[in-house]
Amino acid sequence: QKADAVEQMVFMTEIAEMEAATETMLSSKGFSESVVSISEDTVDVVVNAAELDEKSLAQIEDIVTRKTGIAPENIVITPIN
């Protein structure tokens, strides 16, 4: 049980690091105040914007895919202002 608990903690730490790295990269590209939530095979991204054009959506998808390894079809991007 202890080994399982340690493995779970390592997994949760890796997820938290990917979320933080993705949020930092998004912020550096002009998407400030974004929130990234990663589950096993999906990513939810909330961006502080009234709306996003195709170029912005593609840029966000590219960043998230590179940082997490999750396919674009499993990424949900939600603009909120």
C-alpha positions in Angstrom: 0.0 0.0 0.0 2.8 2.4 0.8 4.4 1.8 -2.7 1.0 2.5 -4.3 0.6 5.7 -2.2 4.1 6.9 -3.3 3.4 6.1 -6.9 0.1 8.1 -6.7 1.9 11.1 -5.1 4.6 11.0 -7.9 1.8 10.9 -10.5 0.0 13.9 -8.9 3.2 15.8 -8.7 3.9 15.2 -12.4 0.4 16.4 -13.3 0.8 19.6 -11.2 4.1 20.3 -12.8 2.7 19.9 -16.3 -0.3 22.2 -15.4 2.1 24.9 -14.0 4.4 24.7 -17.0 1.5 24.9 -19.4 0.0 27.9 -17.6 3.4 29.6 -17.6 3.9 29.1 -21.4 0.4 30.3 -22.1 1.0 33.4 -20.0 4.3 34.1 -21.9 2.3 34.0 -25.1 -0.2 36.5 -24.0 -2.9 34.3 -22.5 -2.7 35.7 -19.0 -4.7 34.3 -16.1 -5.2 30.9 -17.7 -6.1 27.8 -15.7 -5.1 24.3 -16.9 -6.6 21.2 -15.4 -5.2 17.8 -16.6 -6.9 14.5 -16.0 -5.7 11.1 -17.3 -6.3 11.8 -21.0 -8.0 15.2 -21.2 -7.1 18.8 -20.6 -9.4 21.6 -19.7 -8.1 25.1 -20.4 -9.8 28.3 -19.2 -8.5 31.5 -20.7 -9.2 35.1 -19.7 -10.6 36.3 -23.0 -14.0 37.4 -24.4 -13.5 35.2 -27.4 -10.7 33.4 -29.2 -10.0 33.4 -33.0 -8.8 30.3 -34.9 -5.1 31.4 -34.6 -5.3 31.7 -30.8 -7.1 28.4 -30.5 -4.4 26.7 -32.6 -1.7 28.3 -30.6 -3.2 27.2 -27.3 -3.7 23.7 -28.6 -0.1 23.6 -29.8 1.2 24.7 -26.4 -1.0 22.3 -24.4 -0.1 19.3 -26.7 3.6 20.0 -26.5 3.6 20.4 -22.7 1.3 17.5 -21.9 1.4 15.1 -24.8 -2.4 15.0 -25.0 -3.9 15.0 -28.4 -5.8 18.2 -29.6 -9.1 16.4 -29.8 -8.9 15.8 -26.0 -8.3 19.5 -25.2 -11.3 21.7 -24.2 -10.6 25.5 -24.4 -13.0 27.8 -22.7 -12.7 31.6 -23.0 -14.1 33.5 -20.0 -14.2 37.3 -19.5 
